[in-house]
């Protein structure tokens, strides 16, 4: 077997999971492995991966049993004989699982599952892959409510945060349109970095802002991310009369530069198996308000390292934002405590070592003969 590691991703967009995948690839390369990402050509995922200097294998993943995709994956695995293959989304997981069973020396199949839409299929966890890594104990407990799922197939692997990279990125220049908007709209700045999906809670913050702008007329809210909720959010911003207060910034890279500019980083998700932007923000010493839901409480201790709030409770969020803006010194103390906490508990080395251990691989690759 070689030192190649195959990652697959059929999603076209880039969110926390995709960025984590790319970080794992960079970390594995440092350890002597040769990571390759199979993804759809022409997508945002492919573009960002290539910008980061990662090797990309174009695979279209048109559906869950896409014969041309299966053929490409089978041929690549037969040629390079990877020790490990890491999959994520439904289409790429299924195509990879089939392709891997068509080669003589199949790799260990490890699926990264960041959330569970609908009812969990025991077959997919027990038979499709060799193991599934989950970002939180919360999600593992939720999956094990299905007694048919084998507990020994589910493993909590907290995400690794490259704090050195974040520290460097925090000093980078923001995209010119974002910086221009900030310059033209001075005032307290709230930032949310998340894919534009309904469960991310953007609507909660927009409605809370509508209650706050009379008291905080210069309050700003920058939404960084891409996704299917864009048109709906644009409509809601207009309806609430917030066009001068809210910027839909799109994908901001590096996002750490935007987080570092914030007075508050928000994570108002209605559902979040763990979340990453709140960890990154705390790592930079930026105060965080987040939902008390899912795995988020595994990353924040309410009143000690940040503030946890009921998801979707607009008055509660408006009140908490108001208090946080009035008490910047208190919020900064919480953020500094949070910084020390997350830098101790989350690291790329810990994450990658755990990932390799699940496949029975060493934390440093042996040289190929």
Secondary structure, DSSP 4 states (H G I P E B T S, - for coil): --SEEEEEE--SS--HHHHHHHHHHHHHHHTT-EEEEEE-TTSHHHHHHHHTT-EEEE----STT-HHHHHHHHHHHHHH--SEEEE-SHHHHHHHHHHHTTSSSPPEEEEEES---SSPPHHIIIIISSEEEES-HHHHHHHTTSTTS-GGGEEE-PPP--HHHHHHHTTSPPPHHHHHHHHHS-S-EEEEES-S-GGG-HHHHHHHHHHHTTT-TT-EEEEE--STTHHHHHHHHHHTT-TTTEEEEES-SSHHHHHHT-SEEEE--S--SS-SHHHHHHHTT--EEEES-TTGGGT--BTTTBEEE-TT-HHHHHHHHHHHHH-HHHHHHHHHHHHHHHHHH--HHHHHHHHHHHTT--SSPPPP-
